[in-house]
Amino acid sequence: MSGPGFDDSGWCVIGAGPSGLTALKNLLALGIRAICLEREDDVGGNWYFGSSASALFASTRLISSKSLTAFTDFPMPRQWPAYPDHIRCLAYLRAYADRFSLRPHIRTRSPVAAVTPRPGGGWTVSADGGALVCRGVVIANGHNHTPRWPDIPGRFDGPFLHACHYKSPVDPVAIAGKRVLVIGGGNSGCDIAVECSRHAESTVHSTRRGYHVVPRFIMGRPADLRGERLLAMGAPTWLRRFVSLRAIDRAIGLSWKHGLPRPDHRLWDSHPVINSEILGRIDSGALVPRGDVRLLKGDMATFADGSRESFDIVICATGYVLSLPFIDDTHLHPVDGAPRLFLHTLHPTRDDIAVCGLIQPDSGQWGLTDLQGQLIARMALAMERSPRAAAYLHRWRGRPGNGIPRPAGIDYVDSPRHGFEVEHHSYARRLEHLIAATDRRLRRDGALRSGF
């Protein structure tokens, strides 16, 4: 880049959130020159609460346990709670950046405007301060930027917010004494509905379908860790479902036993709701579940059953639309309007571009993005120093489909929410296999340093 501190011969990582940090760390670990461009004034991405990049609210904490969320070589402190809040998560990410000396390679306040291919390979990355000519690009800017609004006819006259705008019961609007409608059955929608039910005059939670609700703890241990043992044993999906549903029923009761609609899918065919409080709030009458909203007019909402109710505030927790405005989507092998990448990370034919973090796992994400970063770094190294390893990865990436392992017995619900869904255990095993096999070929070509 035409400016101080930029190296025009290495790789560029876009974004210094969890995915960008681990992509940068893994590139540097293999001796690949790299720089990271971050639009905010510090690292953390979505977990930098209060920044323009963050969609979190003040009470946000992990919905996966710290053990299954952490990077592969940087565990979270033992003394921390099983589900750390966003303050601890940000501290963890910044400690990771310091532990692996990443900050000298990060340029903050550098929003990327455009990424364009160069003749013969490589990319030009245009950002504040100039243009960076680089050998490769890793896109790691996250996918929770552009709100997905519900397609509801009519117009609501009061505050009409997306979940990314909601920060607390007083920000951006005061909830106390108000009639609140929360639309959306995902984890954010459920968390916001529970929080509003403690402050509002009344809270209604609208969902299109029934969901499986999983408590954070089962018999005193994080629920996701309880399930890991059966996964490691190779237990069939039907058995894991049977055991898990019995354990959930004993811990908090199955959702339909609390008056919610019975799910139209099996456990794990949709991303489950991780929440230990929502069923209790429903039982107490503080939170009222309702069906889909069919019309908004003035302060009135009309529901699928024909009933109508007045509200003061509507909060839409309806997810996000994938948005990468700085690059033409034709460069990311689109299929049906979305990138069709190998394992949601490697381009099927190009060695000089990858995406890190474009997944929705059923458990913790950062360890998986760490593995993605390891594979991306090996692709970059193979491109320059190991034809054997490069050819091996090309063979895998050239196979039909996107390479995502589909465990027997899991059939994801067809919805935008599951466009990048992965089953964490099989997905991690696939990445680990490819990393180990690529390493063997890199070593044979003398491209991999000792210690790897």
C-alpha positions as CSV (number, residue, x, y, z in Angstrom):
1,M,0.0,0.0,0.0
2,S,1.2,3.5,-0.7
3,G,1.6,4.4,2.9
4,P,3.8,3.6,5.8
5,G,3.9,0.1,7.3
6,F,2.2,-1.8,4.5
7,D,3.9,-4.7,2.8
8,D,2.9,-5.1,-0.9
9,S,4.1,-8.7,-1.3
10,G,2.1,-10.8,1.3
11,W,-1.5,-11.7,2.1
12,C,-4.2,-9.4,3.3
13,V,-6.7,-10.4,6.0
14,I,-9.9,-8.2,6.1
15,G,-11.2,-7.9,9.6
16,A,-9.7,-8.2,13.1
17,G,-12.5,-10.1,14.8
18,P,-12.2,-13.7,16.0
19,S,-11.9,-15.1,12.4
20,G,-9.5,-12.5,11.2
21,L,-7.2,-12.8,14.2
22,T,-6.8,-16.5,13.9
23,A,-6.4,-16.3,10.1
24,L,-3.6,-13.8,10.6
25,K,-2.0,-15.8,13.3
26,N,-1.9,-19.0,11.2
27,L,-0.5,-17.2,8.2
28,L,2.3,-15.7,10.2
29,A,3.0,-19.0,12.0
30,L,3.9,-20.5,8.6
31,G,6.2,-17.7,7.8
32,I,3.8,-16.1,5.3
33,R,3.9,-12.3,5.3
34,A,0.5,-10.9,6.1
35,I,-1.3,-7.7,7.1
36,C,-4.8,-7.3,8.6
37,L,-7.0,-4.3,7.8
38,E,-9.6,-3.5,10.5
39,R,-12.1,-0.6,10.1
40,E,-12.5,0.0,13.9
41,D,-9.9,1.5,16.3
42,D,-9.1,-1.9,17.9
43,V,-9.5,-5.6,17.5
44,G,-12.5,-7.7,18.5
45,G,-15.0,-7.4,15.7
46,N,-18.6,-8.2,16.8
47,W,-17.3,-8.7,20.4
48,Y,-16.1,-5.1,20.5
49,F,-19.3,-3.9,22.3
50,G,-20.1,-0.3,21.6
51,S,-18.3,-0.2,18.2
52,S,-20.1,0.2,14.9
53,A,-19.1,-3.4,14.1
54,S,-20.9,-4.9,17.1
55,A,-24.4,-6.3,17.0
56,L,-24.3,-7.4,20.6
57,F,-26.4,-6.2,23.5
58,A,-25.2,-5.5,27.0
59,S,-26.2,-8.8,28.5
60,T,-24.8,-10.9,25.7
61,R,-22.7,-14.0,26.6
62,L,-21.6,-17.1,24.8
63,I,-24.3,-19.7,24.0
64,S,-21.6,-22.3,23.6
65,S,-19.3,-23.3,26.5
66,K,-15.9,-21.7,26.7
67,S,-14.2,-25.2,26.2
68,L,-15.9,-25.7,22.8
69,T,-15.5,-22.0,21.8
70,A,-11.9,-21.3,22.4
71,F,-9.1,-21.3,19.8
72,T,-7.3,-24.6,19.5
73,D,-4.1,-23.5,21.2
74,F,-5.3,-20.7,23.6
75,P,-7.8,-22.0,26.2
76,M,-9.9,-19.6,28.2
77,P,-9.0,-19.1,31.8
78,R,-10.1,-22.0,34.1
79,Q,-11.6,-19.5,36.7
80,W,-13.9,-18.0,34.1
81,P,-17.6,-19.1,34.1
82,A,-18.6,-21.7,31.6
83,Y,-20.4,-19.1,29.4
84,P,-18.3,-15.9,29.5
85,D,-20.0,-12.5,28.9
86,H,-18.9,-10.2,26.0
87,I,-16.5,-8.3,28.3
88,R,-14.5,-11.4,29.0
89,C,-14.7,-12.5,25.4
90,L,-13.3,-9.3,24.2
91,A,-10.5,-9.5,26.7
92,Y,-9.8,-13.0,25.5
93,L,-9.6,-11.9,21.9
94,R,-7.2,-9.1,22.7
95,A,-5.1,-11.4,24.9
96,Y,-4.9,-13.7,21.9
97,A,-3.7,-10.9,19.7
98,D,-1.0,-10.0,22.3
99,R,0.0,-13.6,22.9
100,F,0.8,-14.2,19.3
101,S,2.2,-10.7,18.6
102,L,-0.5,-9.9,16.0
103,R,-0.9,-6.2,16.7
104,P,2.2,-5.0,14.7
105,H,0.5,-6.7,11.6
106,I,-2.9,-5.0,12.1
107,R,-3.8,-1.6,10.7
108,T,-6.9,-0.2,12.5
109,R,-9.2,2.5,11.1
110,S,-8.6,1.0,7.7
111,P,-12.0,0.2,6.2
112,V,-11.8,-1.8,2.9
113,A,-13.6,-0.2,-0.1
114,A,-12.8,-2.7,-2.8
115,V,-11.0,-6.0,-3.6
116,T,-10.3,-6.5,-7.2
117,P,-8.3,-9.2,-9.0
118,R,-5.0,-8.5,-10.7
119,P,-4.0,-9.9,-14.1
120,G,-2.0,-13.1,-13.6
121,G,-3.1,-13.6,-10.0
122,G,-3.2,-11.7,-6.7
123,W,-5.5,-8.8,-5.7
124,T,-5.6,-5.1,-5.2
125,V,-7.2,-4.1,-1.9
126,S,-8.3,-0.5,-1.8
127,A,-8.6,0.9,1.7
128,D,-8.3,4.2,3.5
129,G,-4.7,5.4,2.8
130,G,-4.2,3.8,-0.5
131,A,-4.1,0.5,-2.4
132,L,-2.5,-2.7,-1.2
133,V,-1.2,-5.1,-3.8
134,C,-1.2,-8.6,-2.3
135,R,-0.6,-12.2,-3.3
136,G,-3.8,-13.4,-1.5
137,V,-6.8,-12.2,0.4
138,V,-8.6,-13.7,3.4
139,I,-12.1,-12.3,3.9
140,A,-12.9,-12.4,7.6
141,N,-15.2,-9.5,8.2
142,G,-18.1,-11.5,9.6
143,H,-21.6,-11.9,8.4
144,N,-23.7,-10.1,11.0
145,H,-23.7,-6.6,9.3
146,T,-26.8,-6.3,7.2
147,P,-30.1,-6.9,9.0
148,R,-32.6,-9.2,7.5
149,W,-36.0,-7.6,8.0
150,P,-39.2,-9.7,8.2
151,D,-41.4,-9.6,5.1
152,I,-44.6,-8.4,6.9
153,P,-47.2,-6.3,5.0
154,G,-48.1,-2.9,6.5
155,R,-46.3,-0.4,8.6
156,F,-45.8,-0.1,12.4
157,D,-45.9,3.5,13.7
158,G,-43.8,3.1,16.8
159,P,-40.1,2.2,17.3
160,F,-39.3,-0.7,14.8
161,L,-35.9,-2.1,15.6
162,H,-33.7,-4.9,14.5
163,A,-31.9,-7.0,17.1
164,C,-28.6,-5.4,16.1
165,H,-30.0,-2.0,17.3
166,Y,-31.1,-3.3,20.7
167,K,-28.4,-2.7,23.3
168,S,-30.3,-2.8,26.6
169,P,-33.7,-2.2,28.2
170,V,-33.0,1.5,28.0
171,D,-31.0,1.8,24.8
172,P,-32.1,2.8,22.1
173,V,-35.6,3.0,23.7
174,A,-36.8,2.5,27.2
175,I,-38.7,-0.8,27.5
176,A,-40.1,-0.2,31.0
177,G,-43.9,0.0,31.1
178,K,-44.1,-0.6,27.3
179,R,-45.9,-3.3,25.3
180,V,-43.2,-5.1,23.4
181,L,-43.4,-7.5,20.5
182,V,-40.2,-9.5,19.7
183,I,-40.2,-11.3,16.3
184,G,-37.9,-14.2,15.7
185,G,-37.2,-17.6,17.3
186,G,-33.4,-17.7,17.2
187,N,-31.1,-17.3,20.2
188,S,-30.9,-13.5,20.0
189,G,-34.7,-13.3,19.8
190,C,-35.2,-15.6,22.8
191,D,-32.6,-13.7,24.8
192,I,-34.1,-10.3,24.0
193,A,-37.6,-11.6,24.7
194,V,-36.6,-12.9,28.1
195,E,-34.8,-9.6,29.0
196,C,-37.7,-7.5,27.9
197,S,-40.2,-9.6,29.9
198,R,-38.4,-8.5,33.1
199,H,-39.0,-4.8,32.3
200,A,-41.9,-4.3,29.9
201,E,-45.5,-4.0,30.8
202,S,-46.1,-7.0,28.5
203,T,-43.9,-9.0,26.1
204,V,-45.1,-11.1,23.2
205,H,-42.7,-13.4,21.4
206,S,-43.7,-14.3,17.8
207,T,-42.2,-17.3,16.0
208,R,-43.0,-19.0,12.7
209,R,-42.4,-22.5,14.0
210,G,-41.7,-24.5,17.1
211,Y,-38.1,-24.9,18.3
212,H,-36.2,-27.3,20.5
213,V,-35.0,-25.4,23.6
214,V,-31.8,-26.7,25.2
215,P,-30.7,-25.4,28.7
216,R,-27.2,-24.1,29.2
217,F,-26.5,-26.7,31.9
218,I,-27.6,-30.3,32.2
219,M,-26.8,-31.9,35.6
220,G,-24.5,-29.1,36.5
221,R,-22.4,-29.3,33.3
222,P,-22.6,-27.3,30.0
223,A,-25.1,-29.0,27.8
224,D,-22.8,-29.0,24.7
225,L,-20.0,-30.8,26.7
226,R,-22.6,-33.5,27.7
227,G,-23.1,-34.2,24.1
228,E,-19.4,-34.4,23.2
229,R,-18.9,-37.7,24.8
230,L,-21.5,-39.4,22.6
231,L,-20.1,-37.7,19.5
232,A,-16.5,-38.9,20.4
233,M,-17.9,-42.4,20.8
234,G,-19.4,-42.4,17.4
235,A,-22.9,-42.9,18.7
236,P,-25.6,-42.8,15.9
237,T,-27.7,-39.7,15.7
238,W,-30.9,-41.4,16.7
239,L,-29.3,-42.5,20.0
240,R,-27.9,-39.0,20.7
241,R,-31.3,-37.5,20.0
242,F,-33.0,-40.0,22.4
243,V,-30.5,-39.4,25.2
244,S,-30.4,-35.6,24.7
245,L,-34.2,-35.2,24.7
246,R,-34.5,-37.2,27.9
247,A,-31.9,-35.1,29.5
248,I,-33.5,-31.9,28.3
249,D,-36.9,-33.1,29.6
250,R,-35.5,-33.8,33.0
251,A,-33.7,-30.4,33.2
252,I,-36.3,-27.9,32.0
253,G,-39.0,-29.9,30.2
254,L,-39.5,-30.2,26.5
255,S,-40.7,-26.9,24.9
256,W,-44.1,-28.2,23.8
257,K,-44.9,-29.2,27.4
258,H,-44.8,-25.4,28.2
259,G,-47.4,-24.5,25.6
260,L,-45.1,-23.9,22.7
261,P,-45.9,-25.5,19.3
262,R,-44.2,-28.8,18.8
263,P,-41.2,-28.4,16.4
264,D,-41.8,-29.5,12.8
265,H,-38.2,-30.9,12.8
266,R,-36.0,-33.1,14.8
267,L,-33.4,-32.0,17.3
268,W,-30.3,-30.7,15.4
269,D,-32.2,-30.4,12.1
270,S,-32.4,-26.7,13.0
271,H,-30.1,-24.6,15.1
272,P,-31.4,-25.2,18.7
273,V,-32.3,-22.4,21.1
274,I,-29.8,-22.4,24.0
275,N,-31.7,-20.8,26.9
276,S,-32.4,-21.8,30.5
277,E,-34.9,-19.1,31.3
278,I,-37.4,-18.7,28.5
279,L,-39.7,-21.6,29.4
280,G,-39.9,-20.4,33.0
281,R,-40.8,-16.9,31.8
282,I,-43.6,-18.4,29.7
283,D,-44.8,-20.5,32.6
284,S,-45.0,-17.4,34.8
285,G,-47.0,-15.4,32.2
286,A,-44.3,-12.8,31.9
287,L,-43.7,-13.8,28.3
288,V,-46.5,-14.7,25.9
289,P,-45.7,-16.9,22.9
290,R,-47.6,-16.2,19.7
291,G,-47.5,-17.4,16.0
292,D,-46.4,-15.6,12.9
293,V,-47.2,-11.9,12.4
294,R,-49.3,-11.4,9.2
295,L,-49.9,-7.6,9.3
296,L,-48.7,-4.5,11.0
297,K,-50.9,-1.4,10.9
298,G,-50.5,1.6,13.2
299,D,-49.8,0.2,16.6
300,M,-51.6,-3.1,15.8
301,A,-50.2,-6.5,14.9
302,T,-52.4,-9.2,13.4
303,F,-51.2,-12.8,14.0
304,A,-51.6,-15.9,11.9
305,D,-54.6,-17.0,14.0
306,G,-56.5,-13.8,13.2
307,S,-56.0,-12.2,16.6
308,R,-54.9,-8.6,17.0
309,E,-52.9,-6.8,19.7
310,S,-51.5,-3.3,20.3
311,F,-47.8,-2.7,20.9
312,D,-45.5,0.2,21.6
313,I,-42.2,-1.3,20.4
314,V,-41.4,-4.0,17.8
315,I,-37.9,-5.7,17.9
316,C,-37.1,-8.0,14.9
317,A,-34.5,-10.7,15.7
318,T,-34.7,-12.1,12.2
319,G,-31.1,-12.6,11.3
320,Y,-28.7,-11.1,8.7
321,V,-28.1,-11.1,5.0
322,L,-24.6,-12.0,3.9
323,S,-23.0,-8.8,2.6
324,L,-19.6,-8.4,1.2
325,P,-19.9,-5.0,-0.5
326,F,-16.2,-4.6,-1.2
327,I,-15.9,-7.5,-3.7
328,D,-17.9,-8.6,-6.7
329,D,-19.7,-11.8,-5.7
330,T,-18.6,-13.4,-9.0
331,H,-15.2,-13.8,-7.5
332,L,-16.5,-16.1,-4.7
333,H,-18.1,-18.8,-6.9
334,P,-21.7,-17.9,-6.2
335,V,-24.5,-20.5,-6.4
336,D,-28.1,-19.4,-5.9
337,G,-26.8,-16.0,-4.7
338,A,-24.4,-17.2,-2.0
339,P,-20.7,-18.2,-2.1
340,R,-20.3,-21.9,-2.8
341,L,-16.8,-22.5,-1.3
342,F,-15.1,-25.7,-0.3
343,L,-15.9,-26.2,3.4
344,H,-17.3,-22.7,3.3
345,T,-13.7,-21.4,3.3
346,L,-11.6,-22.3,0.2
347,H,-12.4,-21.2,-3.4
348,P,-12.8,-24.3,-5.6
349,T,-10.2,-23.2,-8.1
350,R,-8.3,-20.1,-6.9
351,D,-5.4,-20.4,-4.4
352,D,-5.2,-16.7,-3.7
353,I,-8.6,-16.1,-1.9
354,A,-10.4,-17.6,1.0
355,V,-13.1,-16.8,3.5
356,C,-12.7,-17.4,7.3
357,G,-15.7,-17.6,9.6
358,L,-18.5,-18.0,7.2
359,I,-20.1,-20.8,9.1
360,Q,-23.0,-21.3,11.6
361,P,-22.0,-24.3,13.8
362,D,-24.1,-26.1,16.3
363,S,-21.5,-25.4,19.0
364,G,-18.6,-23.0,19.5
365,Q,-17.1,-21.3,16.5
366,W,-13.7,-19.9,17.2
367,G,-11.9,-23.3,17.3
368,L,-13.4,-24.1,14.0
369,T,-12.3,-20.9,12.4
370,D,-8.9,-21.6,13.9
371,L,-8.9,-24.8,11.9
372,Q,-10.1,-22.9,8.8
373,G,-7.2,-20.5,9.3
374,Q,-4.7,-23.4,9.5
375,L,-6.0,-24.8,6.2
376,I,-6.0,-21.4,4.5
377,A,-2.4,-20.9,5.6
378,R,-1.3,-24.2,4.2
379,M,-3.0,-23.5,0.9
380,A,-1.0,-20.3,0.7
381,L,2.2,-22.0,1.6
382,A,1.5,-24.8,-0.9
383,M,0.8,-22.3,-3.7
384,E,4.3,-21.0,-3.4
385,R,6.5,-23.9,-2.2
386,S,4.8,-27.3,-2.7
387,P,3.2,-28.4,-5.9
388,R,2.5,-31.8,-4.3
389,A,0.4,-30.2,-1.5
390,A,-1.2,-27.7,-3.8
391,A,-2.3,-30.5,-6.2
392,Y,-3.7,-32.5,-3.2
393,L,-5.9,-29.6,-2.1
394,H,-7.0,-28.9,-5.7
395,R,-8.3,-32.5,-5.9
396,W,-10.4,-32.1,-2.8
397,R,-11.7,-28.7,-3.8
398,G,-12.6,-29.9,-7.3
399,R,-15.1,-32.5,-6.0
400,P,-18.8,-31.9,-6.5
401,G,-20.6,-30.0,-3.8
402,N,-18.9,-28.0,-1.1
403,G,-17.2,-30.7,0.9
404,I,-19.4,-30.2,4.0
405,P,-19.7,-33.6,5.9
406,R,-23.4,-34.4,6.5
407,P,-23.8,-36.8,9.4
408,A,-26.4,-39.5,8.9
409,G,-29.7,-38.6,10.4
410,I,-29.4,-34.8,10.2
411,D,-31.4,-33.0,7.6
412,Y,-31.3,-29.2,8.0
413,V,-34.4,-27.1,7.7
414,D,-34.5,-25.3,4.4
415,S,-34.2,-21.7,5.6
416,P,-31.7,-18.8,5.2
417,R,-30.7,-19.5,8.8
418,H,-29.1,-22.7,7.8
419,G,-27.3,-21.7,4.6
420,F,-23.9,-22.0,6.4
421,E,-24.8,-24.5,9.1
422,V,-22.3,-27.2,10.0
423,E,-22.2,-30.0,12.5
424,H,-19.2,-29.0,14.5
425,H,-17.7,-32.5,15.3
426,S,-17.7,-33.9,11.8
427,Y,-16.7,-30.5,10.3
428,A,-13.7,-30.3,12.6
429,R,-12.6,-33.8,11.8
430,R,-12.7,-33.1,8.1
431,L,-10.6,-30.0,8.5
432,E,-8.1,-31.8,10.8
433,H,-7.8,-34.6,8.2
434,L,-7.0,-32.1,5.4
435,I,-4.5,-30.2,7.5
436,A,-2.6,-33.3,8.5
437,A,-2.6,-34.7,5.0
438,T,-1.4,-31.4,3.6
439,D,1.3,-31.2,6.2
440,R,2.7,-34.5,5.1
441,R,3.0,-33.3,1.5
442,L,4.5,-30.0,2.6
443,R,7.2,-31.8,4.6
444,R,8.0,-34.0,1.6
445,D,8.6,-30.9,-0.4
446,G,10.6,-29.3,2.4
447,A,8.1,-26.4,2.6
448,L,7.1,-26.9,6.2
449,R,9.3,-25.8,9.0
450,S,10.1,-28.1,11.9
451,G,7.6,-27.9,14.8
452,F,4.6,-28.3,12.6
